[in-house]
Amino acid sequence: MRELHFKDNFWNTEIISTVGYDSIIQHLNDGKRTCKEIEDFMKARAAIEEKYAKELLGLSKKVCGHSEMNTLKRSLDVFKLQTENVSLSHLHLAQTMREEAKKLEDFREKQKETRKKVEQHMDALHKQKAAQYKKTADAKKTYEQKCRDKEEAEQNMNRNATTSSSKQQEKVHRIYSHNVSLLGKLREEWLNEHVKACEFFEKQEVERISTLRNVVWTHLNHLSQQCVTSDELYEEVRKSLEQCNIQEDIEHFINLRRTGDKPPASVPYENFYNYQRSAPTRSLPTAVYHLIICLFDFICKYDHQL
């Protein structure tokens, strides 16, 4: 299938018409706007990544499992460390996105500057062509009017008027012919420059589409790589969790904080009166024994008064 190109498809039968050229320029302006939109999108995405990274970094610094010990503590320490590393990788991703956005901005500005020169040249040609066409049209009107004046003089058999009209007709004929010639030269120049401009604009459009496609592709590659990087860091946490031994942690706590292996004996019921009768037979210190007897007498007297 034959490829289509700008230079073959943006003409118009009206010599002063610029509708084809204007259509190309409008499309290029739309493309420039798309570049700016993608550039702004990437800057905004970079800001989101940076905000997320900073919040994640702050989260990784918070206390998490401070009172834990042994293998679980080591796993939680790795968990915090790798969370910090993930946040740093997102900070790096944000910076990378800003660099890509800056490259796109530079590309857009470069295209704008190089395009500006071509547009200015074509605008000047369009103005010259339009002005020369107007001069040619005016000269044609004058020429045609003089021709009609001559014919009218001939019909009236006015020799002097005919001679005068003939001279004026020859003069306007030369002016008209000269303007047609100038317009023809301008037309040829414009045709050549229009083709060159179309080829230049098409080349720019090819570069723009290729650049945008590559920029978005690279952007997605960075996002995919971030997922891979995050997963690799999280894998370190998973490996650490695999080394977390529940029984070992239980035994570690026991060995570190044990308080004894014998429970308290049951508390027996002690009958007071049995204790009183058996009290003298016990080898209690004399002072303690007399103190108990005194307390017993006091209690009995008190109960009797009541």
C-alpha positions as CSV (number, residue, x, y, z in Angstrom):
1,M,0.0,0.0,0.0
2,R,1.4,3.4,-0.9
3,E,2.3,5.5,2.0
4,L,0.7,8.9,2.4
5,H,2.7,12.1,3.0
6,F,2.0,15.7,4.0
7,K,3.4,17.1,0.8
8,D,0.9,15.3,-1.4
9,N,-2.3,15.8,0.5
10,F,-2.5,19.4,1.8
11,W,-3.0,21.5,-1.3
12,N,-5.9,23.6,-2.4
13,T,-7.0,24.8,-5.9
14,E,-7.3,28.4,-4.7
15,I,-3.9,30.0,-5.2
16,I,-4.2,32.3,-2.1
17,S,-5.8,29.6,0.1
18,T,-3.7,28.3,3.1
19,V,-6.3,25.8,4.3
20,G,-4.0,22.8,3.8
21,Y,-1.0,24.5,5.5
22,D,-3.3,25.8,8.3
23,S,-4.5,22.2,8.9
24,I,-1.0,21.0,9.4
25,I,-0.1,23.8,11.7
26,Q,-3.2,23.1,13.8
27,H,-2.3,19.5,14.1
28,L,1.3,20.4,15.1
29,N,-0.1,22.7,17.8
30,D,-2.3,20.0,19.1
31,G,0.7,17.7,19.2
32,K,2.7,20.3,21.1
33,R,-0.2,20.5,23.6
34,T,-0.1,16.7,24.0
35,C,3.6,16.9,24.8
36,K,2.9,19.4,27.5
37,E,0.1,17.4,29.0
38,I,2.3,14.2,29.2
39,E,5.1,16.3,30.7
40,D,2.7,17.7,33.3
41,F,1.4,14.2,34.0
42,M,4.8,12.9,34.7
43,K,5.7,15.8,37.0
44,A,2.5,15.2,38.9
45,R,3.2,11.4,39.1
46,A,6.7,12.2,40.4
47,A,5.2,14.4,43.1
48,I,2.9,11.6,44.1
49,E,5.8,9.2,44.3
50,E,7.8,11.6,46.4
51,K,5.0,12.2,48.8
52,Y,4.4,8.5,49.2
53,A,8.2,7.8,49.6
54,K,8.5,10.4,52.4
55,E,5.4,9.1,54.2
56,L,6.7,5.6,53.9
57,L,10.1,6.6,55.2
58,G,8.5,8.3,58.2
59,L,6.5,5.1,58.8
60,S,9.6,3.0,58.7
61,K,11.1,5.1,61.6
62,K,8.2,4.4,63.9
63,V,8.6,1.9,66.8
64,C,7.4,-1.5,65.6
65,G,8.1,-4.6,67.8
66,H,10.4,-2.8,70.2
67,S,9.6,-5.3,73.0
68,E,10.0,-8.3,70.8
69,M,13.0,-10.6,71.1
70,N,15.0,-13.3,69.3
71,T,14.0,-14.4,65.8
72,L,10.8,-12.4,65.5
73,K,12.6,-9.3,66.5
74,R,15.2,-9.9,63.8
75,S,12.4,-10.3,61.2
76,L,10.7,-7.1,62.3
77,D,14.0,-5.3,62.1
78,V,14.4,-6.5,58.5
79,F,10.8,-5.5,57.8
80,K,11.5,-1.9,58.9
81,L,14.8,-1.8,57.1
82,Q,13.3,-3.0,53.8
83,T,10.4,-0.6,54.2
84,E,12.9,2.2,54.4
85,N,14.7,0.8,51.3
86,V,11.4,0.7,49.4
87,S,10.8,4.3,50.3
88,L,14.2,5.3,49.1
89,S,13.6,3.4,45.8
90,H,10.4,5.4,45.4
91,L,12.3,8.7,45.9
92,H,14.7,7.6,43.2
93,L,11.8,6.8,41.0
94,A,10.4,10.3,41.5
95,Q,13.7,11.8,40.6
96,T,13.9,9.6,37.4
97,M,10.4,10.8,36.4
98,R,11.4,14.4,36.8
99,E,14.4,13.8,34.6
100,E,12.2,12.2,31.9
101,A,9.8,15.1,32.1
102,K,12.6,17.6,31.7
103,K,13.9,15.7,28.6
104,L,10.4,15.9,27.1
105,E,10.2,19.6,27.9
106,D,13.6,20.2,26.2
107,F,12.4,18.2,23.2
108,R,9.1,20.3,23.0
109,E,11.0,23.6,23.2
110,K,13.5,22.5,20.6
111,Q,10.8,21.6,18.1
112,K,9.0,24.8,18.8
113,E,12.1,26.9,18.0
114,T,13.0,25.0,14.8
115,R,9.4,25.1,13.7
116,K,9.2,28.8,14.3
117,K,11.8,29.6,11.6
118,V,9.9,27.6,9.0
119,E,6.5,29.1,10.0
120,Q,7.9,32.6,9.8
121,H,9.3,32.0,6.3
122,M,6.0,30.4,5.1
123,D,3.9,33.2,6.6
124,A,6.1,35.8,4.7
125,L,5.6,33.8,1.5
126,H,1.9,33.6,2.0
127,K,1.7,37.4,2.5
128,Q,3.8,38.1,-0.6
129,K,1.7,35.7,-2.7
130,A,-1.6,37.2,-1.5
131,A,-0.3,40.7,-2.1
132,Q,1.0,39.9,-5.6
133,Y,-2.2,38.1,-6.4
134,K,-4.2,41.2,-5.5
135,K,-1.9,43.4,-7.6
136,T,-2.3,41.0,-10.5
137,A,-6.0,41.0,-10.1
138,D,-6.1,44.8,-10.0
139,A,-3.9,45.0,-13.1
140,K,-6.2,42.5,-14.9
141,K,-9.2,44.6,-14.1
142,T,-7.5,47.7,-15.4
143,Y,-6.3,45.9,-18.5
144,E,-9.8,44.5,-19.2
145,Q,-11.3,47.9,-18.8
146,K,-8.8,49.5,-21.2
147,C,-9.7,46.7,-23.7
148,R,-13.4,47.5,-23.4
149,D,-12.6,51.3,-23.8
150,K,-10.7,50.6,-27.0
151,E,-13.5,48.4,-28.4
152,E,-16.0,51.2,-27.6
153,A,-13.8,53.8,-29.3
154,E,-13.5,51.6,-32.4
155,Q,-17.3,51.1,-32.5
156,N,-17.8,54.9,-32.4
157,M,-15.2,55.4,-35.2
158,N,-13.2,57.8,-33.0
159,R,-9.7,57.6,-34.4
160,N,-8.1,59.9,-31.7
161,A,-9.7,58.0,-28.9
162,T,-8.8,54.7,-30.5
163,T,-5.1,55.7,-30.7
164,S,-5.1,56.9,-27.1
165,S,-6.9,53.7,-25.9
166,S,-4.4,51.5,-27.8
167,K,-1.4,53.2,-26.1
168,Q,-3.1,52.9,-22.7
169,Q,-4.0,49.3,-23.5
170,E,-0.4,48.4,-24.3
171,K,0.8,50.0,-21.1
172,V,-1.7,48.2,-18.8
173,H,-1.0,45.0,-20.8
174,R,2.6,45.2,-19.9
175,I,1.8,45.9,-16.3
176,Y,-0.7,43.1,-16.2
177,S,1.7,40.7,-17.9
178,H,4.5,41.7,-15.6
179,N,2.4,41.0,-12.5
180,V,1.3,37.7,-13.9
181,S,4.9,36.8,-14.4
182,L,5.8,37.9,-10.8
183,L,2.9,35.9,-9.5
184,G,4.0,32.9,-11.4
185,K,7.5,33.1,-10.0
186,L,6.1,33.6,-6.4
187,R,3.8,30.6,-7.0
188,E,6.8,28.4,-8.0
189,E,8.8,29.5,-5.0
190,W,5.8,28.9,-2.7
191,L,5.2,25.5,-4.2
192,N,8.8,24.5,-3.6
193,E,8.8,25.9,-0.1
194,H,5.4,24.4,0.7
195,V,6.8,21.0,-0.2
196,K,9.9,21.6,2.0
197,A,7.8,22.8,4.9
198,C,5.5,19.7,4.6
199,E,8.5,17.4,4.6
200,F,9.9,19.3,7.6
201,F,6.6,19.2,9.5
202,E,6.1,15.5,8.8
203,K,9.6,14.8,10.0
204,Q,8.9,16.7,13.2
205,E,5.6,14.8,13.6
206,V,7.4,11.5,13.2
207,E,9.9,12.5,15.8
208,R,7.2,13.7,18.2
209,I,5.1,10.5,18.0
210,S,8.2,8.4,18.3
211,T,9.4,10.4,21.3
212,L,6.1,10.3,23.1
213,R,5.7,6.6,22.5
214,N,9.2,6.0,23.9
215,V,8.7,8.3,26.8
216,V,5.5,6.5,27.9
217,W,7.1,3.2,27.3
218,T,10.1,4.1,29.4
219,H,7.8,5.5,32.1
220,L,6.0,2.2,32.3
221,N,9.4,0.4,32.4
222,H,10.4,2.5,35.4
223,L,7.1,1.6,37.1
224,S,7.5,-2.1,36.4
225,Q,11.1,-2.0,37.7
226,Q,9.9,-0.3,40.8
227,C,7.5,-3.2,41.4
228,V,10.4,-5.7,40.8
229,T,12.7,-3.7,43.2
230,S,10.0,-3.5,45.9
231,D,9.3,-7.3,45.5
232,E,13.0,-8.0,45.8
233,L,13.2,-6.0,49.0
234,Y,10.1,-7.6,50.4
235,E,11.6,-11.0,49.5
236,E,14.3,-10.2,52.0
237,V,11.6,-9.8,54.7
238,R,10.0,-13.1,53.6
239,K,13.3,-14.9,53.9
240,S,13.8,-13.4,57.4
241,L,10.3,-14.5,58.4
242,E,11.1,-18.0,57.2
243,Q,13.9,-18.0,59.8
244,C,11.5,-17.0,62.5
245,N,11.2,-20.0,64.8
246,I,8.2,-19.9,67.0
247,Q,9.4,-22.6,69.5
248,E,12.8,-21.0,69.7
249,D,11.3,-17.7,70.5
250,I,9.1,-19.3,73.2
251,E,12.2,-21.0,74.8
252,H,14.3,-17.9,74.5
253,F,11.7,-15.9,76.5
254,I,11.4,-18.7,79.1
255,N,15.2,-18.9,79.6
256,L,15.5,-15.1,79.8
257,R,12.6,-14.4,82.1
258,R,11.8,-17.6,84.0
259,T,10.8,-17.2,87.7
260,G,10.8,-20.8,88.9
261,D,9.6,-24.3,88.1
262,K,7.7,-25.0,91.4
263,P,4.1,-23.8,91.9
264,P,2.9,-22.6,95.4
265,A,1.5,-25.3,97.7
266,S,-2.2,-25.3,98.5
267,V,-3.2,-23.3,101.5
268,P,-4.6,-25.7,104.2
269,Y,-7.5,-25.1,106.6
270,E,-6.2,-24.6,110.1
271,N,-8.6,-25.1,113.1
272,F,-7.8,-22.4,115.7
273,Y,-8.6,-24.6,118.7
274,N,-6.6,-27.4,117.4
275,Y,-3.8,-25.1,116.9
276,Q,-4.2,-23.8,120.5
277,R,-4.0,-27.2,122.1
278,S,-1.1,-28.2,120.0
279,A,0.6,-24.9,120.5
280,P,2.5,-25.7,123.8
281,T,3.9,-28.8,122.3
282,R,5.5,-26.8,119.6
283,S,8.9,-25.7,120.0
284,L,8.1,-22.0,119.7
285,P,10.2,-19.3,121.3
286,T,9.1,-18.5,124.8
287,A,8.2,-14.9,124.0
288,V,6.1,-15.9,121.0
289,Y,4.3,-18.5,123.1
290,H,3.4,-16.0,125.9
291,L,2.2,-13.5,123.3
292,I,-0.2,-16.0,121.8
293,I,-1.6,-16.9,125.2
294,C,-2.1,-13.2,126.0
295,L,-3.9,-12.6,122.7
296,F,-6.1,-15.6,123.3
297,D,-7.2,-14.4,126.8
298,F,-7.9,-10.9,125.4
299,I,-10.1,-12.3,122.7
300,C,-12.1,-14.5,125.2
301,K,-12.7,-11.6,127.6
302,Y,-13.8,-9.4,124.7
303,D,-16.3,-12.1,123.4
304,H,-17.6,-12.5,127.0
305,Q,-18.3,-8.8,127.3
306,L,-20.2,-8.8,124.1
